[in-house]
């Protein structure tokens, strides 16, 4: 589980800040954005001044701004020169976004689903070495190529601090280069409306120094905070008050081992394994997020909740009240003890 300060750092605002670059690919986009804002302000001021003269100025000045020469200069020549200049400068400034891919970059495959993210870390031969969900972990100071796909509808991957947007289109793979110049946590969103709880489809990009990144890829824990630190934090998206029909639970007695509830048995018996994968167990579902490394994640439900035991139990019991329309049914007929046992098992580091 994750501590309050870490989650706050990752999700201090919603949506994530779009003009605070933390890498070279976002830097050029930010510079271009500020230039466009400035030019827009200048053009607005010129138009406002011309409108004021046309309404309240002296007759001689009114005649001049309405003359043919002024129309040609200010209405055709000036906009043409400005827009052409911005186009050439903007293409030059952002040329790094389309730099050729060398082939030695770290590759990460991200697949958009309704409404979560499947993340696979690839080796040099394109084989999957680690599978995760709803977080993208990056090495600091090195470009990373993201292979962006969609399993259903059009999504759009966007981490404003690290790069521009890129659509995820069913049936094709789009490539996006990102790079973080400092370790930290950066919020990301789906920037293309994809139906239902689209607004609650977020994720966290985490940039690590090399040693920590190697530990992450190896599946090693990155540190477990104390129970006192595992608390709710400000800035999270609010839960939405709506309930839907629940799935009838299997009796807790079916998961009892030596008088103690067996979270794994309850997970299997209640059908969770049909949608979720947990490495090293019989759970091998692909319809929902991989839960093998759930204990290491910053958030739950694709950025909706901070990842702590209480949030996890609430999500299992009634996910539809938290993220209405998501594809996980509510299990609010399970007893509190059953839910706690499943949450404890899922929270076990692997």
C-alpha positions in Angstrom: 0.0 0.0 0.0 1.0 3.6 -0.4 1.5 6.5 2.0 -0.6 9.7 2.1 2.2 12.0 0.9 3.0 9.8 -2.1 -0.6 9.8 -3.3 -1.0 13.5 -2.7 2.2 14.2 -4.7 0.7 12.1 -7.6 -2.8 13.5 -7.5 -2.6 17.0 -6.0 -4.9 18.3 -8.7 -7.4 17.1 -11.2 -6.9 17.2 -14.1 -3.1 17.0 -13.9 -1.2 20.3 -14.6 -0.7 20.8 -18.3 1.9 23.6 -18.2 4.5 22.2 -15.9 6.9 20.1 -18.0 9.1 17.5 -16.5 10.8 16.2 -19.6 12.1 17.4 -23.0 9.0 16.3 -25.0 6.6 18.1 -22.8 8.9 21.2 -22.7 8.5 22.0 -26.4 4.8 21.5 -26.2 4.6 23.9 -23.3 6.7 26.6 -25.0 4.5 26.4 -28.0 1.3 26.6 -25.9 2.6 29.8 -24.1 3.5 31.3 -27.5 0.0 30.6 -28.8 -1.6 32.1 -25.6 0.5 35.2 -26.0 -0.3 35.6 -29.7 -4.0 35.1 -29.0 -3.8 37.8 -26.4 -2.1 40.2 -28.8 -4.7 39.5 -31.6 -7.6 39.9 -29.1 -6.2 43.3 -28.0 -5.8 44.4 -31.7 -9.4 43.4 -32.5 -10.7 45.0 -29.3 -8.9 48.3 -30.2 -10.3 48.2 -33.7 -13.8 47.6 -32.4 -13.5 50.5 -30.0 -12.4 52.8 -32.7 -15.2 51.6 -35.0 -17.8 52.3 -32.3 -16.4 55.4 -30.5 -13.5 56.8 -32.5 -13.4 60.0 -34.6 -14.9 59.8 -38.1 -11.5 60.2 -39.8 -10.0 57.2 -37.9 -13.2 55.1 -38.6 -12.8 55.8 -42.3 -9.2 54.6 -42.2 -9.8 51.3 -40.5 -12.7 50.6 -42.9 -10.6 51.4 -45.9 -9.5 48.8 -48.5 -5.8 49.1 -47.7 -6.4 48.4 -44.0 -8.5 45.4 -44.8 -5.8 44.0 -47.1 -3.0 44.5 -44.5 -4.8 43.7 -41.2 -7.4 41.2 -42.6 -5.2 39.2 -45.0 -1.5 39.9 -44.9 -1.0 40.2 -41.2 -2.9 37.0 -40.3 -1.3 35.1 -43.1 2.3 36.1 -42.1 1.6 35.4 -38.4 0.0 32.0 -38.9 2.7 30.9 -41.4 5.4 32.0 -39.0 3.8 30.2 -36.1 3.4 27.0 -38.2 7.0 26.9 -39.3 8.3 27.8 -35.8 6.0 25.3 -34.2 7.0 22.4 -36.4 10.7 23.2 -35.8 10.2 23.5 -32.1 8.3 20.2 -31.8 10.4 18.2 -34.3 11.8 16.1 -31.4 8.3 14.6 -30.9 8.7 12.7 -34.2 12.4 11.8 -34.0 13.2 8.4 -35.4 13.0 5.6 -32.8 16.5 4.1 -32.4 15.4 0.7 -31.2 17.4 0.6 -27.9 14.8 2.5 -25.8 12.8 0.8 -23.0 9.5 -0.2 -24.5 6.2 -0.4 -22.7 3.0 -1.5 -24.2 -0.1 0.3 -22.9 -3.6 -1.0 -23.9 -6.7 1.1 -23.2 -9.8 -0.7 -21.9 -13.1 0.6 -20.8 -12.1 2.1 -18.3 -8.7 1.1 -17.2 -5.1 0.6 -18.5 -3.2 -2.7 -19.1 0.6 -2.1 -18.9 3.2 -4.5 -20.2 7.0 -4.0 -19.9 8.9 -5.5 -22.8 12.5 -6.7 -23.2 14.8 -6.0 -26.2 13.1 -8.9 -28.1 9.6 -7.6 -27.4 8.8 -10.2 -24.8 6.7 -9.3 -21.8 8.8 -9.3 -18.6 6.3 -7.7 -16.3 2.6 -7.0 -16.4 0.8 -4.3 -14.4 -2.2 -2.0 -14.6 -3.1 1.6 -14.2 0.4 2.8 -13.7 3.4 3.5 -16.0 6.8 3.3 -14.5 9.7 5.0 -16.3 13.5 5.4 -15.8 14.7 8.9 -15.2 16.8 10.6 -18.0 16.1 8.0 -20.7 13.5 8.1 -23.5 10.8 5.5 -23.4 8.7 4.3 -26.3 5.1 3.6 -25.5 3.2 1.2 -27.8 -0.3 2.4 -27.5 -3.2 0.1 -28.3 -6.9 -0.1 -27.6 -9.0 -3.2 -26.8 -12.4 -1.7 -27.5 -13.0 2.0 -28.4 -10.8 5.0 -29.2 -8.9 6.2 -26.1 -6.2 8.9 -25.8 -3.1 8.6 -23.6 -1.9 11.8 -22.0 0.6 12.6 -19.3 0.8 16.4 -19.6 4.1 16.7 -17.7 5.9 14.3 -20.0 4.6 14.5 -23.5 1.7 15.3 -25.8 -1.4 13.3 -26.5 -1.6 10.2 -28.6 -4.8 8.3 -29.7 -5.2 4.6 -29.0 -7.1 3.1 -31.9 -8.5 -0.4 -32.1 -6.6 -2.5 -34.6 -3.4 -0.5 -34.7 -0.4 0.5 -32.6 0.7 4.1 -32.2 4.1 5.0 -30.8 4.7 7.8 -28.3 8.1 8.8 -26.8 8.2 10.1 -23.3 11.0 11.1 -21.0 11.2 12.2 -17.4 14.1 14.4 -16.3 13.4 13.9 -12.6 12.1 11.3 -10.3 8.5 11.8 -9.2 4.8 11.1 -9.8 2.8 12.5 -12.7 -0.9 12.3 -13.3 -2.3 11.0 -16.6 -5.7 10.8 -18.1 -7.7 9.4 -21.0 -8.1 12.5 -23.2 -10.7 11.0 -25.6 -14.3 10.4 -24.5 -14.8 6.7 -24.4 -18.3 6.4 -22.8 -19.5 5.7 -19.3 -17.0 6.6 -16.6 -14.5 8.1 -19.0 -13.9 11.0 -16.6 -12.8 8.5 -14.0 -10.2 6.8 -16.2 -6.9 8.1 -14.9 -3.4 6.7 -14.1 -0.1 7.6 -12.5 3.2 7.8 -14.3 6.1 7.1 -11.9 9.7 8.1 -12.7 12.4 6.2 -10.9 16.2 6.5 -10.6 17.9 3.6 -12.4 18.4 1.4 -9.3 14.7 1.7 -8.2 13.6 1.1 -11.8 15.6 -2.1 -12.0 14.0 -3.2 -8.7 10.6 -2.4 -10.0 11.1 -4.4 -13.3 12.4 -7.3 -11.2 9.2 -7.3 -9.2 10.8 -6.3 -5.9 8.8 -4.2 -3.4 9.6 -0.5 -3.4 8.9 0.0 0.3 5.8 -0.6 2.4 4.8 2.4 4.7 3.6 2.1 8.2 -0.1 1.6 9.0 -0.2 5.1 10.4 0.7 6.5 6.9 -1.9 4.5 5.1 -4.7 7.1 5.3 -7.0 9.0 2.9 -5.6 12.1 1.4 -7.1 15.3 -0.1 -7.4 15.7 -3.8 -8.9 12.4 -4.7 -11.9 12.1 -6.9 -15.1 11.9 -5.0 -17.1 8.7 -4.8 -20.4 8.9 -6.5 -23.5 7.8 -4.6 -25.1 5.1 -6.8 -25.6 1.4 -6.2 -26.4 -1.4 -8.6 -27.4 -5.0 -8.3 -24.8 -7.1 -6.5 -23.4 -10.5 -7.1 -24.6 -13.2 -4.8 -21.6 -14.4 -2.7 -20.3 -17.8 -2.0 -20.5 -18.6 1.7 -17.5 -17.6 3.8 -17.4 -21.1 5.2 -16.2 -22.3 1.8 -13.1 -20.2 2.3 -12.3 -21.1 5.9 -9.0 -22.7 6.6 -8.3 -23.7 10.2 -11.0 -21.2 11.4 -9.5 -18.3 9.5 -10.9 -16.9 6.3 -8.9 -17.8 3.2 -8.9 -14.7 1.0 -7.5 -16.7 -2.0 -10.3 -19.3 -1.8 -12.9 -16.6 -1.5 -11.4 -14.8 -4.5 -11.6 -17.9 -6.6 -15.0 -19.1 -5.4 -16.7 -15.8 -6.1 -15.7 -15.6 -9.7 -13.0 -12.9 -9.4 -10.5 -15.1 -11.2 -12.6 -15.1 -14.3 -11.6 -11.4 -14.9 -8.4 -10.9 -13.0 -4.9 -12.5 -13.1 -2.8 -13.1 -10.1 0.6 -14.6 -11.0 1.4 -17.9 -9.2 -2.3 -18.8 -8.7 -5.0 -20.3 -10.9 -6.4 -16.8 -11.4 -5.7 -16.0 -15.1 -8.5 -13.7 -16.3 -7.8 -11.0 -18.8 -11.1 -8.9 -18.7 -9.9 -6.8 -15.8 -6.7 -5.4 -14.4 -3.8 -7.7 -13.4 -3.7 -7.8 -9.6 -0.4 -9.5 -9.1 1.4 -6.4 -7.9 -1.6 -4.5 -6.5 0.1 -3.9 -3.2 2.7 -1.7 -5.0 0.3 0.6 -6.7 -0.5 4.2 -5.7 -4.2 4.2 -6.6 -7.2 1.9 -7.1 -9.8 1.9 -9.9 -7.6 3.7 -12.4 -6.8 6.7 -10.3 -10.0 7.1 -8.4 -9.0 6.0 -4.9 -5.8 6.0 -2.8 -4.5 2.5 -2.4 -5.0 1.6 1.2 -6.8 -1.3 2.9 -10.0 0.6 3.6 -10.3 1.8 0.0 -9.7 -1.7 -1.3 -12.4 -3.2 0.8 -14.8 -0.4 -0.2 -14.0 -1.0 -3.9 -14.6 -4.8 -3.6 -17.9 -4.4 -1.7 -19.4 -1.7 -3.9 -17.4 -0.6 -6.9 -20.5 0.7 -8.7 -21.0 3.3 -6.0 -17.5 4.6 -6.5 -17.1 4.3 -10.3 -20.7 4.0 -11.8 -20.8 2.0 -15.0 -17.5 0.2 -14.7 -17.5 -3.5 -15.6 -16.9 -4.9 -12.2 -20.1 -5.8 -10.4 -20.7 -4.8 -6.8 -20.1 -7.6 -4.2 -22.1 -5.9 -1.4 -23.7 -9.1 -0.3 -20.4 -10.4 0.9 -19.9 -10.1 4.6 -17.4 -7.6 5.9 -15.2 -10.5 7.0 -15.1 -12.0 3.6 -14.3 -8.7 2.0 -11.5 -8.1 4.5 -10.0 -11.5 3.8 -10.0 -10.9 0.1 -8.5 -7.5 0.5 -5.8 -8.8 2.8 -4.8 -11.5 0.3 -4.7 -9.1 -2.6 -2.6 -6.7 -0.5 0.1 -9.4 0.0 3.3 -8.4 -1.8 4.3 -10.8 -4.5 
